[in-house]
Amino acid sequence: MGVETSAIQSEETNEKHSAGSRRRLDMLHGSLWRTIPAFALPVALTGILEQMSSLIDTMMVGHLSGEAGPAAMAAVGSNTPITSLLLNLFIGIALGTNVVIANAIGSNDRDTVHKAVHSSVSLTVFGLAVTLVGELLAAPLLRLLNVPPENLDQALTFLRVYLLGMPSIMLYNFEAAIFRSVGITKMPLQALAFSSLVNVALVFLFIPVLNLGVGGAAAATAISYTISAAILFVRLVRIDSPIRLNPRELGIDRQVLGRIVRIGLPAGLQSAVFSLANIVIQACINSLGTEVMAASSAVLSLEYVVYNLLNSFSQACTTFVGQNYGAGQIKRCKKILLIAFAEAEVAELIVLAILLGFGRQIMAAFNPDPTVVELGYLRMCVLFPSYMFSMAYENMSGYLRGFGISLPPALITAISVCGWRFFWVSVVFPAAPSFLRLLAIYPISLGSTTVLVFIALMIIRPSKIYARREKAAA
């Protein structure tokens, strides 16, 4: 299981996969200071583009809907916690695929790679079930969020159209996870970049030309995801690599599926629970009026963009640790955690300088109303500094997932983040409802979660678990 026997790694390093694609990153050798950012940056841009659909919808609906712009913007924004919950759930589950394939690459297990690829793509049929259930629950969910009656019809239209794209969104994220597990991060970015341009063009066509309103914005997003998923599917079929997909061999291997679900489902639930907590917060925001809703909608879109930028280092940590754990390079795994953490926090400082320095101008690009601008800037000033905590516990969670340990950080996040936020909105906020009081829960919940995940990491110590297993096997 040593590095010298990793035939897949050495073979793949020198491969060229297809026209326009780059050589994949070598995660087992060389400088981590250079390769981790090289992995993280395309992943960050991909995540930003994924969230850009919400950003584009919010901005363009606000600017292209005339006098109805603020109401349409609020209707789209009120759906953001729901759509982000589903998106984060799929991304989290796909991490199971990432880890299983990365471990198999490190240990030179081609059979597991093959089974994981085909099982993961086959899993996307469950996106149809998500669509059906979502369509049935769309109206009750929006009422649960306290969406005002004047915004409810538009919000419901947007959500129901958006849900039609669930199978494509799920397929794209599993395909992206497959490519990233072997260090190919630019291909998912290229596919999504092209489909994002299509999204923008369709929004311009559907809203001002065809006058389809918020439903047109949702349709543009669903169509663009279908295009990006189709592009990656074709690339997987044609690529000369162990991750090559043969459509005739699509099917689910129960043993590999078990490993994917065991790692990916807790990660997906961790992301979904985080979004669920945001849904609870959104319900309180909706109770504060249309101006607060519009301001939060704009910043919430930025929030997910920034989070994806910074969280890309956590995904890099998971994948790099996964391969090195498979190859038995445990000391390098520890180094990966420290470097990913350090680089993520530097990125956070840069983001803070930009957003807090130009926050009002950024808000004005969404909505020039002075009240909306000031409310949005207030949310920025409270929220984004709290990401210092978020990046710490995300990287520690990513480190554990690379070893296949996914349940503890998921449970901690569910208990800490949701526990604090449910308590806050049910006890603290109702006592004196205000926007600032509501925002205070973000640093409190993120800070406490960081402490708990650090304690869990110190208790679990995956490197010692590995050492005991190796000693027992010998």
Steps between C-alpha positions, in 0.01 A plus 500: 500500500807724479552788261734307277228245425236760414481423131188702445661809650814494286311398190235769535748779574630479146167453327323756291131435532336686217533802278532815707540322836807518722708232665363406835668601824738263674373490858755250630819688415641850487419829672162515672523879522464512120280200424228566761422848360527360147228250596295743709477790255311315222280335764430845647415645161275201429321548831463871434354430157257250653378762743517760222168371371338635816706818479407557135135427567488742794682785325335472161150447634549809715622715210290361214159489668439875510297628792432143608876442540521509883205260537638262235845520658351417840309205349816352347704567814247332725572177309877521543514303828296217344695483175829524689391221734443268204820607326711457814341161565605377154849647530544339841386156390727526197794538740451132576582424139800732519646328807436142385665558161788701651575221750487244218734709283752525785490125564500405128154335513368535146201275559362723774557807285298344218215395728487836678479693173212296361314478832523876549362587158220245546406658835380815326166335416405596855492859380164417344367405843624831638313682225173317566513545878606862462210582272258363758659687789582829325202700624513373862874572515459859389215555746723354771755767408240770566524632144258797487179441302596766245821306418368144533372441145826613337712308750298184437535536122877537529538197730282265295684577177841479671417154639471363146879532475576281804610188305743707294636682806559169678666342195732796448622496860574126498685534171701793639591295808627218278732733310626673815584170670784453250609864502310618192340821624492712185268281295195547729579871505513521120166321463330720757653818359351427160159415642509815716537711186198319363319577825564874466386499136183312588417737787525794260272314261246370750449806722508823294417346161256217573381655827514169690600667828645295784396176330723590206796551731446157657461336157829653386676347800350154442593502130857615568558218752374246248756628251791483747402149612483383137845644427661316793318178412650506151846578644476203739407269212792618286777549758798264495523434873392255773201731559371438148126436486342224292126570472433128445649422842294748696371345819542509874753288688357455849832482681642810336167677534511426872838671530387800296185543708683444830735787420286719277163489672623648831690767304189574297284512810755728664463745212124454489463557873704816465259614230205392714627728774512779243139425407405558862686832490330586169159458658595767756640725227174473306314620807702826500362630169577524129803732535677261740406210271644676194823594681546150639427344160786693345748427780390138523600454137839655579525288811475177307751625244753592770436178689571293190820694440630432849355149532694389193802457728298257711415301187867504404586375849253212466625389159873537575464318832291233329771415246787522748312290754447238229874510426592475869658848520359602839757769583416673173131488599572706812696750295210530256265603782731773627571644155135492391400676822768769467420574135125511566542757775722719278229484233244600765700813590518603135125448457427705812712790376311506168147451628517730799686764301258502205192346660266792442594525133445126461159526665402788270563273201217279627263772609573876516243564775700665788318305772564168325867593453552582870318189621706284264826659613407437864457130423840494324676656799360240741505195280821490302746540791328195655634291213835488678335240724323329214819442303669350804238234568440430130867414447507278807182328377655460155808341655288244684295423187820426309554212744141388446387645835193702408238449770655685801539842330152464350344432840690784664390745232138387525492527877700820536391711202135398499476484878628852548294646216174332599551624855577851376197536274263349755626672817740791439369657178129511595583688820603808298481435125762688302728428206821548701383274781419231246841528333686454829431126490743448211830560688362323807400180319807485275743567784353231726502248214870565435587424863299176499646371172853573628429298815366214286814508284721478809300204631475305175859552375457310168876459454517292817203293385686430175817407688312250716336344194834464323656345806211253532521412129873434529 
